[in-house]
Amino acid sequence: MTSTQPSIATRPLGRSGLSVSELALGTMTFGAETDEPDAHAQLDAFVAAGGTLIDTADVYGGGESERIIGRWLADRGADDTLIATKGRFAPPAGSSGASRRSLTKSIDASLDRLGVDAVDLYFVHGWDDGADLVDTLDALSTQVRAGKIHSLGWSNVSGWQLERIVSTARQGGFVVPSVLQPQYNLLDRNIEVEVLPCCLANDIATTPWSPLGGGWLTGKYQRDAAPTGATRLGEDPERGVEAYDARNVDNTWRVLDVAADIAAAHDRSMGHVAIAWLLGRPTVSTVLLGARTLAQLEDNLGVAGFTLSDDELARLTAVSAPGLPPYPYGFMERYCDVTIWQSLGVDAPG
């Protein structure tokens, strides 16, 4: 960042009581695609830009992401940083991922790797049919009371699962999760059908991952040329939710055309436009920025202080609207006067 670049602003993280930077540092690449010196350089640059929330997980780099952050914390003494981590997908042998035994051991292992007594935010990384939800919530509440977790969240769940988590927690007197970490971007707004309305109804903040759609929203991919070389899709075209064939569709290019037009008008990158749109969405407290390199991170951090006009936000929302399935959602809008989807801009395709 230059001396004239605004510092990253902060926002409340829902009802967690935490105040976080609206840009968070995602560290999935640490220990896998990003080595320790480069990871520490990213952490330094992030904090220097005003960033406060660092997001990791026990499975990132096989635990190495947490270790890298832990060594950075020990070396830098970054007392003002907030640490979020996750557990569920790396259970000890003989345990279901979100069982009491698994989460208790996973939390202790994460704290050991991070070199801290507590984490500011702990996410269950996904739903687990093999674990009893009451037992999971009781185990997590025990960890909160023990001071090992300050705030609780969940990640990668459907609307009915999130509502079940919240209602079970309230009925049982357990700690109610205050944060959700979903995938959310201009190319994937599917959480707006059920998950985001559930968040709005329960005052749950969101911390979206993949704000750039796995790189698609930077404009680096082409309609008629499959990616090659040292990029995520160049190395693995079928990678995850951003797979080339799955996203190489007409609607993607309509969204990218509008994003490119707005970016050119501001002399900004398309990535800045995508992030700025996401920061304007309901429930969003902070957006996770994940990068392989320091240069990529610094480019994304340049979005600090950048906002879009109401008209530009409306254009992006309209062109990216996924539309609602006719039933029951269209039926409810027409005959039951349910307007939540209209308020999210999801009720009709662009």
DRENKOLKOL-672015 format. One record per residue: residue number from 1; x negated, y, z of N, C-alpha, C, CB in turn. Coordinates in steps of 0.1 Angstrom, whole numbers. Each point is the difference from the previous one (the first is absolute). Last residue first. Glycine has a CB too. Layout:
DRENKOLKOL-672015
SITE   resi   neast   nnorth     nup   caeast   canorth    caup   ceast   cnorth     cup   cbeast   cbnorth    cbup
SITE    NUM       X        Y       Z        X         Y       Z       X        Y       Z        X         Y       Z
...
//
This chain:
DRENKOLKOL-672015
SITE   resi   neast   nnorth     nup   caeast   canorth    caup   ceast   cnorth     cup   cbeast   cbnorth    cbup
SITE    350     311     -114    -144       -4        13      -6       2       -2     -15      -16         6      18
SITE    349      46      -34      19      -13         0      -7      -2       14      -7        1       -25      -4
SITE    348      28       20      49        2        -1     -14     -14        0      -7       22        11       1
SITE    347     -16      -10      47       13        -5      -4       2       -2     -15        9        10      20
SITE    346     -45        8      11       -2       -14      -5      12       -5      -7      -16        -4      18
SITE    345       3       45      10       -2         1     -15      -2      -13      -7      -10        21       5
SITE    344      22       -8      42      -14        -5      -2      -3        1     -15        1       -15      19
SITE    343      42       26      -3       -9         9       7     -15       -4      -2       18         4      17
SITE    342      16      -32     -34        0        13      -8     -10       10       7       24        -4      -8
SITE    341     -15      -36      30       -9        -2     -12       0       12      -9        5       -24       1
SITE    340      23       23      38      -14         0       4      -9       -1     -12        7       -11      22
SITE    339      44       13     -18       -8         9      -8     -15       -1       3       19        15      -1
SITE    338      33      -40       4      -13        -1       5     -10        8      -8        5       -23      10
SITE    337      45       14     -15       -6        14       3     -13       -1       7       23         9       1
SITE    336       7      -44     -19       -1         1      14      -7       13       4       -1       -25       2
SITE    335      10       10     -48       12        -2       7      -1        2      15        6       -16     -17
SITE    334     -43       22     -15       12         5      -7      12        0       9      -10        -9     -21
SITE    333     -33       -6      37       -1        14      -4      14        5      -5      -25        -3      -5
SITE    332      20      -43      14        1         8      12       0       15      -3      -11       -19      13
SITE    331       5      -11     -49       13        -1       6       2        9      12        2       -24      -9
SITE    330     -45       18      -9        8         9      -8      15        0       4      -16        -4     -19
SITE    329     -12      -25      42       -4        13       2       8       10      -8      -23        -8       5
SITE    328      22      -43       0       11         8       6      -2       15       0        5       -19      14
SITE    327     -12        3     -55        7        -5      12     -10       -5      10       20        -6     -14
SITE    326     -36       28     -26       14         4       1       8       -4      12       -1        -1     -24
SITE    325     -52       13      25        8       -12      -5      15        4       1      -18       -17       7
SITE    324     -15       58     -11        5        -9       9       7      -12      -7        3        18      16
SITE    323     -46       18     -29       14        -4      -2       4      -10      10       -2         5     -24
SITE    322     -42       18      18        2       -14      -5      14       -3      -2      -20        -6      13
SITE    321      -9       53     -17       11        -6       8       2      -14      -6       10        23       4
SITE    320     -42       12     -19       -5       -13       7      11       -7       7      -22        10       3
SITE    319      28       32     -26       -6        -9     -10      -4      -13       6       -8        20     -12
SITE    318      27       15      41        9        -5     -10      -6      -10     -10       11        22       2
SITE    317     -38       -1      31       10        -9       6       9       -6     -10       -2        13      21
SITE    316     -29       19     -35       -7       -12       3      10      -10       6      -21        12       4
SITE    315      37       31     -13       -4        -7     -12      -6      -13       2       -3        22     -10
SITE    314      12        6      47       12        -6      -5      -2       -7     -13       13        18      10
SITE    313     -49        5      11        4       -12       8      12       -6      -6       -9        10      20
SITE    312      -4       29     -40       -9       -10      -3       3      -13       8      -18        17      -5
SITE    311      43       22      14        3        -5     -13      -9      -12      -4        8        23      -6
SITE    310     -16        0      47       13        -8       0       3       -6     -13        8        15      19
SITE    309     -59       -5     -12       12         8       0      12       -9       1      -11        18     -13
SITE    308     -38      -33      33        8         1     -13      12        9       2       -8       -23      -7
SITE    307     -43       21      34       14        -3       0       7        2     -14        1         7      24
SITE    306     -52      -11       6        7         1     -13      14       -4       2      -22        -5     -12
SITE    305     -12        4      47        5        13      -2       7        2     -13      -19         7      13
SITE    304     -13      -48     -11        4         7      12       4       14      -4      -16       -13      14
SITE    303      -2      -20     -44       14         3      -1       5        8      12        4       -21     -12
SITE    302     -49        2       5        2        13      -6      15        4      -1      -21        -3     -12
SITE    301       4      -40      26        1         9      11       2       14      -5      -14       -14      13
SITE    300       6      -21     -44       14        -1       5       2       10      12        0       -24      -7
SITE    299     -43       21     -13       10         5     -10      14        0       6      -15        -8     -19
SITE    298     -20      -10      44        0        14       0       9        6     -10      -24        -2       7
SITE    297      20      -45      -5        7         5      12       0       16       0       -7       -21      13
SITE    296     -16       -2     -48       14        -2      -1       8        6      12       -4       -21     -13
SITE    295     -43       21      14        5        10     -10      15       -2      -2      -22        -1     -11
SITE    294      -1      -29      40        1        13       6       6       10     -10      -19        -5      15
SITE    293      31      -46     -23      -11         8       1       3       13       6       -9       -10     -20
SITE    292      42      -24      15      -13        -8       0     -12        8       3       11       -15     -17
SITE    291      40       25      36       -9         3     -11     -12      -10       1        6        24      -1
SITE    290      47       -7      21      -10       -11       0      -9        2     -12       15       -16      12
SITE    289      24       43      20       -9         1     -11     -10      -11       1        3        25      -2
SITE    288      49      -14      23      -13        -7       1      -8        1     -13       10       -16      16
SITE    287      28       49       9       -2        -8     -12     -14       -6       1       15        14     -14
SITE    286      24        8      51      -13         0      -5      -1      -10     -12      -10         7      23
SITE    285      52        4      -4       -8         8       9     -15        1      -5       15        -7      18
SITE    284      38       -4     -38      -14        -1      -2      -8        9       9        4        -7     -24
SITE    283      46        4      19       -6        -9      10     -16       -1      -2       21       -13       0
SITE    282       6       34     -42        5        -2      14      -8      -11       7       23         8      -8
SITE    281     -49       19     -31       11       -10       2       5       -1      14       -9       -13     -20
SITE    280     -29       39       0       12         7       1      12       -9       2       -9        17     -14
SITE    279     -36      -33       7        0         8      13      13        8       2      -25         1      -2
SITE    278      18      -24     -39        2       -10      11       1        7      13      -12       -17     -13
SITE    277       0       42     -25       14        -4      -1       4       -9      12       -1         1     -25
SITE    276     -44       12      20        8        11       4      15       -3       0      -18        16      -9
SITE    275     -13      -48      -8       -1         1      14       9       11       6      -23        -9      -1
SITE    274      20        4     -46        6       -11       6       0        0      15       -6       -13     -20
SITE    273     -17       47      -4       14         1      -2       8      -11       7       -5        12     -22
SITE    272     -42      -14      21        4        10       9      16        2      -1      -23        11      -1
SITE    271       2      -40     -29        0        -6      13       5       10      10      -18       -15      -6
SITE    270      10       28     -38       12        -6       1       2       -7      14        0        -4     -25
SITE    269     -32       47      21        0       -14      -5      15       -5       2      -25        -3       6
SITE    268      17       55     -16       -2        -9      11      -1      -14      -6       12        15      16
SITE    267       1       31     -33      -14        -3      -1      -4       -9      11       -5        22     -11
SITE    266      50       -7       1       -7         4      12     -15       -2      -1       20        -6      13
SITE    265       9       -7     -48        5        13       3      -7        6      12       22        -6     -10
SITE    264     -30      -39      -4       -6        10      -9       4       14       4       -1       -17     -18
SITE    263      22      -18      41      -15         1       4      -7       11      -9        0       -24       8
SITE    262      45       12     -18       -1         8      12     -14        3       4       22        -9       7
SITE    261     -15      -20     -43        4        13      -4      -1       10      12       16       -10     -17
SITE    260     -24      -36      24      -11         6      -7       3       14      -4       -6       -22      -9
SITE    259      40       -4      29      -11         3      10     -12        7      -7        7       -20      14
SITE    258      28        5     -41        5        11       8     -11        4      10       24        -7      -3
SITE    257     -32      -31     -23        0        11      -9       4       13       8        6       -15     -19
SITE    256      -5      -27      41      -14         5      -2       0       12      -9       -9       -23       3
SITE    255      50        0       3       -4         6      13     -14        7      -2       13       -17      13
SITE    254       3       -8     -49        8        12       2      -4        8      13       19       -11     -12
SITE    253     -39      -31       3       -5        10      -8       8       13       0       -9       -18     -14
SITE    252      24      -20      38      -13         5       5      -5       11      -8       -5       -23       8
SITE    251      44        1     -23        2         9      11     -13        6       6       22       -12       5
SITE    250     -24      -21     -40        4        13      -4       2       10      11       11       -11     -19
SITE    249     -45      -30      28       14         1      -5       4       15      -3        6       -21      13
SITE    248     -45       -8      10       -1         6     -13      13       -1      -7      -24        -7      -2
SITE    247      15      -12      45        2        14       1      -1        7     -14       -9         0      23
SITE    246       4      -48     -17       12         4       8       3       15      -1       -4       -20      15
SITE    245     -36        2     -34       12        -4      -8      12        4       7      -12       -19     -10
SITE    244     -29       27      34        1         8     -13      13       -4      -7      -25         1      -1
SITE    243      21       -4      55       -4        -8     -12       3        7     -13        4       -21      13
SITE    242       2       32      37       -3        10     -11      -4       -7     -13       -7        16      17
SITE    241      18      -38      25       12         7      -4      -3        9     -12       10        -2      23
SITE    240     -46      -36     -16       10         5       9      12        7      -7      -18         3      17
SITE    239     -21      -17     -48       -2         3      14      13        6       6      -24         4      -5
SITE    238       9      -20     -41       12        -5       6       0        3      15        2       -18     -16
SITE    237     -39       29     -13       12         6      -6      13       -4       7      -12         1     -21
SITE    236     -40        1      35       11        -9       3      13        6      -5      -12       -10      20
SITE    235     -30       32     -27       -5       -12       5      10      -11       2      -17        13      11
SITE    234      29       30     -26      -10        -5     -10      -5      -13       4       -6        23      -6
SITE    233      35        0      34        7        -8     -10      -9       -4     -11       20        12       5
SITE    232     -39       14      30        8       -11       6       7       -9     -10        4        15      19
SITE    231     -48        8     -35       12         6       6       8      -12       6        0        20     -16
SITE    230     -43      -18     -14       -1         0      15      12        8       6      -25        -3      -1
SITE    229      29      -20     -49      -11         6       7       3        0      15       -5        14     -19
SITE    228      46      -11     -16      -12        -8       0     -10        6       9        4        -9     -23
SITE    227      53       10       7      -11         5       7     -12      -10       0       15        14      14
SITE    226      23      -10     -54       -2        -6      14     -13        5       6       14       -21      -7
SITE    225      16       46     -30      -13        -6       2      -1       -5      14      -10        16     -17
SITE    224      47        9      -3       -3       -10     -10     -14       -6       2       14        12     -16
SITE    223       5       22      46       11        -8      -4      -4      -12      -9       15        20       2
SITE    222     -48        1      35        5         4     -13      11      -10      -4      -22        10      -6
SITE    221      -4       11      55        3       -11      -9       8        4     -12        1       -14      20
SITE    220     -16       44      15      -12        -6      -5       3      -12      -9      -12         7      20
SITE    219      39       27       8        0         1     -14     -11       -7      -7       10        21       3
SITE    218       6      -18      44      -11         9      -3      -1        2     -15      -12        -8      20
SITE    217      44      -22       1        4        14       0     -11       10      -1       18        -7      14
SITE    216     -25      -41     -13        8         3     -11       3       15      -1       10       -23       1
SITE    215     -33       -1      35       -8         7     -10       8        4     -12      -19       -12       8
SITE    214      38      -11      31      -12        -8      -5      -8        7     -11       13       -20       7
SITE    213      24       44      13        4       -12      -8     -11       -8      -5       19        12      -7
SITE    212     -20       27      36       -4         2     -14       4      -13      -8      -18        16       7
SITE    211      25      -14      40        7        12      -5      -3        3     -15       -2         9      23
SITE    210      -5      -48      13        0         0     -14       7       12      -6       -1       -25       0
SITE    209      15       17      49      -12        -4      -6       2        0     -15       -7       -14      20
SITE    208      33       43      23       -1        -8     -13     -14       -4      -4       20        11      -7
SITE    207       7        2      52      -14         2      -4      -3       -8     -13       -7         5      24
SITE    206      54       14       7       -7        -9      -9     -14        5      -3       22        -6     -10
SITE    205      18        9      53       -9         7     -10      -6      -10      -9       -5        18      17
SITE    204      54      -19      11      -13        -6      -2      -8        7     -11       10       -22       7
SITE    203      38       26      13      -11        10       3     -14       -7       0       16        14      14
SITE    202      28      -34     -26       -6        -3      13     -12        9       4        7       -23      -5
SITE    201      20       27     -36       10        -3      10      -6       -2      14       14       -10     -17
SITE    200     -43       15     -21        7        13       3      10       -2      11       -3         7     -24
SITE    199     -19      -45       8       -9         8       7       7       13       4      -19       -10     -13
SITE    198      43      -19     -14       -1        -5      14     -10        8       8        5       -23      -9
SITE    197       0       34     -37       12         4       8       0       -6      14       13         0     -21
SITE    196     -49      -13      -7       -1        14       4      13        5       7      -15         4     -19
SITE    195      14      -49       2      -10         2      11       0       15       5      -14       -19     -10
SITE    194      43        4     -27        4        -5      13     -10        4      11       11       -19     -11
SITE    193     -14       36     -35       13        -6       0       5       -4      14       -5        -8     -23
SITE    192     -39       27      12       11        10       2      14       -6       0      -15        16     -11
SITE    191     -28      -39       3        4         1      14      11       10       2      -23        -6       6
SITE    190       3       -1     -50       10       -10       4       4        1      15       -9       -15     -18
SITE    189     -22       40     -15        9         6      10      10       -9       5       -4        22     -11
SITE    188     -42      -19     -21        7       -10       8       8        7      12      -18       -18      -6
SITE    187      -8       43     -26        3       -12      -8       7      -11       7      -20         6     -13
SITE    186       6       35      34        8         4     -11       4      -12      -9      -10        23       1
SITE    185      -2      -35      49       -6         9      -9       9        3     -12      -23        -9       6
SITE    184      13      -25      41        9        10      -5      -7       10      -9       13        -2      21
SITE    183     -16      -45      15       -4         5     -12      10       10      -5      -12       -21      -6
SITE    182       9       16      58        4        -7     -12      -8        4     -12       23        -2      10
SITE    181     -20        5      47      -10         2     -11       4       -8     -12      -18         5      17
SITE    180      42       19      31        0       -11     -10     -11        4     -11       25        -5       4
SITE    179     -10       19      52       -7         3     -13       1      -13      -9      -16        16      11
SITE    178      32      -14      35        3        14      -5      -6        3     -13        0         7      24
SITE    177      17      -52       9       -9         5      -9       4       14      -5       -6       -23      -8
SITE    176      19        4      56        6         1     -13     -11        6     -10       24         3      10
SITE    175     -26      -32      39       -5        12      -7       6        0     -15      -21         1      15
SITE    174      51      -28      20      -14         0      -5      -4       13      -6        1       -25      -4
SITE    173      43        6      22       -8         9       9     -15        0      -4       17        -3      18
SITE    172      21      -20     -40       -8        -8      10      -8        9       9       -1       -18     -16
SITE    171      29       35     -19        9        -8       8      -8       -7      11       15        -3     -19
SITE    170     -38       30     -13        8         8       9       9       -9       9        0        17     -17
SITE    169     -27      -39     -15       -9         7      10       9        9      10      -19         1     -17
SITE    168      40      -23     -19       -4       -10       9      -9        7      11        1       -18     -17
SITE    167      13       44     -19       11        -3       8      -4      -10      11       16         5     -19
SITE    166     -49        7     -13        4        12       8      11       -4      10       -6        16     -19
SITE    165      -8      -48     -13      -11         3       9       5       11      10      -17        -7     -17
SITE    164      46       -4     -18        0       -10      10     -11        2      11        9       -16     -17
SITE    163      -7       45     -20       11         2       9       1      -10      10       12        11     -18
SITE    162     -45      -17     -15       -3        12       9      12        3       9      -15         9     -18
SITE    161      21      -43     -13      -10        -4      10      -3       11       9       -9       -16     -16
SITE    160      38       24     -20        7        -8      10     -10       -5      11       17        -7     -17
SITE    159     -35       31     -20        9         8       8       7       -7      11        4        14     -20
SITE    158     -51      -32       3       12         4      -7       8        8      10        0       -20     -15
SITE    157     -55       17      18       13        -7       4      11        5      -9       -8        -3      24
SITE    156     -43       16     -16        4        -9     -10      12       -9       4      -23        -1      -7
SITE    155       1       24      48       -3         3     -14       6      -11      -8      -22        11       6
SITE    154      24       16      46        2       -12      -7      -4        3     -15       18        -9      16
SITE    153     -29       31      38        6         1     -13       1      -14      -7       -9        23      -2
SITE    152      -3        7      53        3       -12      -7       6        2     -14        2       -11      22
SITE    151     -36       37      18       12         1      -7       1      -12      -9        0        25       0
SITE    150     -34      -24      32        7        12       4      13        2      -7      -22        11       4
SITE    149     -11      -54      13        6         6     -11       8       12       5        2       -22     -12
SITE    148     -26       -1      43       -8        -4     -11       5        6     -13       -6       -21      12
SITE    147      24       22      35       -8        12      -4      -9       -4     -12        0         9      23
SITE    146      35      -34       2      -14        -3       4      -9       12      -4        4       -25       0
SITE    145      41       24     -14        0         2      15     -14       -1       5       24        -8       2
SITE    144     -17       -3     -47        1        14       2      -1        4      15       15         1     -21
SITE    143     -16      -47       9      -12         7      -4       1       15       2       -5       -19     -16
SITE    142      43       -6      23       -9        -3      11     -14        6      -3       12       -22       4
SITE    141      22       24     -37        3         9      11     -10       -2      12       24         0      -7
SITE    140     -27      -30     -29       -5        14      -4       3       10      11        4        -6     -24
SITE    139      13      -38      30      -15         0       0      -6       14      -3        1       -25      -7
SITE    138      46       19       3       -4        -1      14     -16        1       1       21       -13       6
SITE    137      -2       10     -48        2        13       5      -4        1      15       19         3     -16
SITE    136     -21      -45      -6       -9         9      -6       1       14       6        1       -13     -22
SITE    135      30      -20      35      -13        -3       5     -11       10      -5        7       -24       2
SITE    134      36       26     -20        0         5      14     -13       -2       6       24        -6       1
SITE    133     -18      -11     -45       -2        14       1       1        6      14       11         1     -22
SITE    132     -30      -49       5       12         5       6      -2       15       2        5       -22      11
SITE    131     -30       -6     -50       -2         5      13      14        5       5      -24         6      -4
SITE    130      15      -23     -41       -4       -10       9      -1        4      15      -12       -10     -19
SITE    129      22       39     -19       12        -9       3      -4      -11      10        9         4     -23
SITE    128     -29       46      12       -5       -14       3      12       -8       4      -23         8       6
SITE    127       7       44     -31       10        -9       6      -6      -14       2       19        14     -10
SITE    126     -54       26       8       11        -5      -9       9       -9       9      -15         1     -21
SITE    125     -22       24      39       -4         2     -14      11       -6      -9      -24        -1       6
SITE    124      24       26      43        1       -14      -4       1        0     -15       13        -7      21
SITE    123     -37       47       7       10        -5      -9       0      -16      -1       -2        21     -14
SITE    122     -16       23      48       -1       -14      -4      11       -4      -8      -13        -5      20
SITE    121     -14       52       0       11        -5      -7      -3      -15      -5        6        23      -8
SITE    120     -36        1      36       11        10       0      12       -5      -6      -17        18       0
SITE    119     -20      -49      26        2         6     -14      12        9       1      -10       -20     -12
SITE    118     -29        3      51       14         0      -5       0        6     -14        9         3      23
SITE    117     -50      -11       0        9        -6      10      15       -1      -4      -16         9      17
SITE    116     -30      -11     -50        8         9       8       9       -7      10        0        15     -20
SITE    115     -31      -31     -18       -7         6      12       8       10       8      -21        -4     -13
SITE    114      30      -25     -28        1        14      -1      -8        7      12       22        -2     -11
SITE    113     -17      -45       9       -7         4     -12      -1       15      -1        8       -21     -12
SITE    112      16        3      48      -14        -4       1      -8        5     -12        6       -20      14
SITE    111      41       24     -14       -6        10       9     -15       -3       2       22         2      12
SITE    110       2      -32     -38       -1        13      -7      -6       10       9       20        -5     -13
SITE    109     -11      -37      32      -11        -1     -10      -2       13      -7        5       -25      -3
SITE    108      32       21      32      -13         0       8     -12        0     -10       12       -11      19
SITE    107      31        7     -38       -2        13       5     -13        1       8       25         3       2
SITE    106     -12      -45     -18       -4         9     -11      -2       14       5       13       -14     -16
SITE    105       3      -19      46      -14        -3      -4      -5       10     -11        3       -24       6
SITE    104      42       26       7       -8         3      11     -15       -1      -3       19        -7      15
SITE    103      12       -6     -47       -1        14       1      -9        4      12       23         3     -11
SITE    102     -13      -49       4       -8         5     -11      -2       15       2        9       -17     -15
SITE    101      18       -5      46      -14        -5       1      -8        7     -10        7       -22       9
SITE    100      39       29     -10       -6         7      11     -15       -4       1       22        -1      12
SITE     99      -1        0     -61        3        -6      13      -7        7      11        3       -22     -11
SITE     98      -4       28     -38        5        11       9       5       -7      13        7        14     -20
SITE     97     -30      -41     -14       -6        13       0       5       10       9       -3        -5     -23
SITE     96       2      -47      35        7         7     -10      -4       15       1       20       -16       0
SITE     95     -52      -25      17       10        11       3       7        5     -12      -14         6      19
SITE     94     -24      -39     -17       11        -5       9      10       10       4      -16       -15       8
SITE     93     -31       34     -22        5       -14      -3      10       -4      10      -22        -6     -10
SITE     92      17       58       3       -8       -11       5       6      -13      -4       -8        14      19
SITE     91      21       27     -50        2        -5      13     -10      -10       4       24         3      -4
SITE     90     -15       36     -32      -12        -8       4       1       -6      13      -13        16     -13
SITE     89      48       11      -7       -5        -9     -11     -13       -7       3       12        15     -16
SITE     88      10       16      47       10        -9      -5      -5      -10      -9       16        18       3
SITE     87     -29       35      19       -2       -14       2      12       -8      -5      -15         5      19
SITE     86     -12       49     -20       11        -9      -2      -4      -15       3        9        16     -18
SITE     85     -23       42      29       -4       -13      -6      12       -9       0      -23         2       8
SITE     84       5       53       0       11        -9      -2      -6      -13      -6       17        19      -4
SITE     83     -36       29      31       -2       -13      -7      13       -8       0      -24         0       8
SITE     82       4       54      -3       11        -9       4      -2      -13      -8       16        19       6
SITE     81     -51       25      10        6        -9     -10      11       -9       6      -21         1     -13
SITE     80      -9       30      37       13         6      -5       7       -9     -11      -10        23       6
SITE     79     -34      -32      15       11        -1      10      13        4      -5      -17         3      17
SITE     78     -31      -20     -36       11         8      -6      13       -2       9      -10        -3     -23
SITE     77     -41      -11      22        8         4      12      12        9      -4      -21         0      13
SITE     76     -16      -24     -39        4        14      -2       7        6      12        2        -5     -24
SITE     75     -19      -41      22      -11         9      -4       5       15       0       -9       -19     -14
SITE     74      40      -16      24      -11         0      10     -11        9      -3        6       -24       4
SITE     73      29       19     -36        5         6      13     -11        1      10       23        -8      -5
SITE     72     -33      -16     -34        1        14      -3       5        8      13        4        -5     -25
SITE     71      -4      -42      26      -14         5       1       0       15      -3       -9       -22      -7
SITE     70      51        1       4       -5         0      13     -14        5       2       15       -19       4
SITE     69       3       14     -47        6        11       7      -5        1      14       21        -1     -15
SITE     68     -34      -36      -9       -6        12      -6       5       12       7       -2       -12     -22
SITE     67      23      -29      33      -14         1       6      -7       13      -5       -1       -26       1
SITE     66      44       16     -19        1         4      14     -14        1       6       22       -11       2
SITE     65     -20       -6     -45        5        14       0       0        5      14       13        -4     -21
SITE     64     -23      -41      14      -11         8      -1       4       15      -1      -12       -18     -12
SITE     63      41      -22      13       -3         6      13     -11       10      -1        7       -21      11
SITE     62       8       -1     -50       -2       -11       9      -4        5      14       -6       -14     -19
SITE     61      18       44     -17      -14        -5       0      -2      -11      10       -7        23      -7
SITE     60      51       -6      17       -8         8     -10     -14       -4       1       16        19       1
SITE     59      19      -36      29       -3        -8     -12      -9        8     -10       21       -13       3
SITE     58      -3       32      38       -9       -11       3      -4       -8     -12       10        -1      23
SITE     57       2       53     -28        7       -12       4     -10      -11       2       20         7     -14
SITE     56     -14       53       9       -7       -13      -3       9      -12       3      -22        11       4
SITE     55      19       48      -6        8       -12      -1      -7      -12      -4       19        15      -5
SITE     54     -24       39      27       -7       -11      -7       8      -13       1      -23        12       4
SITE     53      32       45       4        4       -14       1      -7       -9      -9       22         9       6
SITE     52     -31       39      -3        0        -5      14       3      -15       1        6        23       8
SITE     51     -26       21     -43        7       -12       1      -1       -6      14       -3        -4     -24
SITE     50     -19       44       3       11         2       9       9      -12       2        0        23      -6
SITE     49     -42      -17     -19       11         6      -7      12        3       9       -8       -11     -21
SITE     48     -31      -13      37       -4        14      -3      11        8      -7      -23        -8      -2
SITE     47      29      -38      10        1         7      12      -3       15      -2       -5       -21      13
SITE     46       0       -8     -50       14         0       4       2        9      13        3       -23     -10
SITE     45     -47       13      -6        7        10      -8      14        1       4      -15        -6     -19
SITE     44     -10      -27      41       -5        13       3       7       11      -8      -22       -10       5
SITE     43      32      -35     -14        6         4      13      -5       14       4        0       -24       6
SITE     42     -18        5     -46       14         4      -1       6        4      13        2       -17     -18
SITE     41     -45        2      19        0        13      -7      15        4      -2      -22        -5     -11
SITE     40      14      -37      29       -3        10      10       0       14      -7      -13       -16      14
SITE     39      18      -21     -42       11         1       8      -1       11      11        4       -24      -4
SITE     38     -41       13     -24       10         8      -7      13        2       8       -9        -9     -21
SITE     37     -26      -18      40       -4        14      -2      11        9      -7      -24        -8       0
SITE     36      33      -39       4        1         7      13      -5       15      -2       -3       -22      12
SITE     35      24       -2     -55       -9        -5      10      -1       10      12      -14       -11     -18
SITE     34      54       -4     -18       -7        12       5     -10       -5      11       19        16      -6
SITE     33      12      -46     -14       -5         7     -12      -9       12       4       21        -7     -12
SITE     32     -12      -22      48        4        -8     -12      -6        7     -12       21        -9      12
SITE     31     -24       29      31       -5       -14       2       3       -9     -11        2         4      24
SITE     30      29       37     -23      -12        -1       8      -4      -14       3        6        21      10
SITE     29      34       -6     -34      -12        -3      -8     -12       -2       8       10        13     -18
SITE     28      32        0      36        1       -14      -4     -13       -4      -8       25         2      -1
SITE     27      -8       40      27      -14        -6       0       0      -14      -5       -6        15      18
SITE     26      34       37     -17        2       -14       0     -14       -7      -3       24         3      -8
SITE     25      -8       47      29      -10        -8      -8       3      -15       2      -17        18       4
SITE     24      51       28      -5       -7       -10       8     -10       -8      -8       20        -2      15
SITE     23      10       51     -15       -7        -9      -8      -8       -9       9       -2        16     -19
SITE     22      28       15      39        9        -4     -10      -7       -9     -11       14        20       5
SITE     21     -27      -16      48       -3         6     -12       9       -5     -11      -24         4       7
SITE     20      42       -7      43      -10        -6      -9      -3        9     -12        7       -23       8
SITE     19      16       17      46       -1        10     -11     -12       -5      -9       10        19      14
SITE     18      25      -46      24      -13         3      -6       1       11     -11       -7       -23       5
SITE     17      43        3      20       -7         9       8     -13        4      -5       12        -9      19
SITE     16      25      -20     -38      -11        -6       7      -7        9      10       -3       -14     -20
SITE     15      41       20     -13        2         1      15     -11       -7       8       25         2      -4
SITE     14     -36       15     -46       13        -5       5       1        3      15        1       -17     -18
SITE     13     -41       33       3        2       -14      -5      13       -5       6      -25        -4      -2
SITE     12       8       57     -10        4       -10      10       1      -14      -6       12        18      13
SITE     11     -47       15     -36       15        -1       1       3      -10      12        3         4     -25
SITE     10     -46       29      -1        4       -10       9      16        0       1      -21         1      13
SITE      9     -20       15     -52       10         4      10       4      -12       8        9        18     -15
SITE      8     -57       -7     -10       12        -9      -1      10        4      11      -13       -19     -10
SITE      7     -20       56     -10       -1       -12       8      13       -7      -1      -16        11      16
SITE      6      -1       21     -57        7        -1      13      -2      -13       8       17        15     -11
SITE      5     -53        9     -23       11       -11       0       7        0      13      -14       -13     -16
SITE      4     -25       40       5       13         6      -2      11      -10      -1      -11        18     -12
SITE      3     -35      -30      17        3         9      11      14        6      -1      -25         4       3
SITE      2      18      -50     -28       -7        12       0       4        8      12       -2         0     -25
SITE      1       1      -55      20        8        12       0      -9       12       0       18       -12      12
//
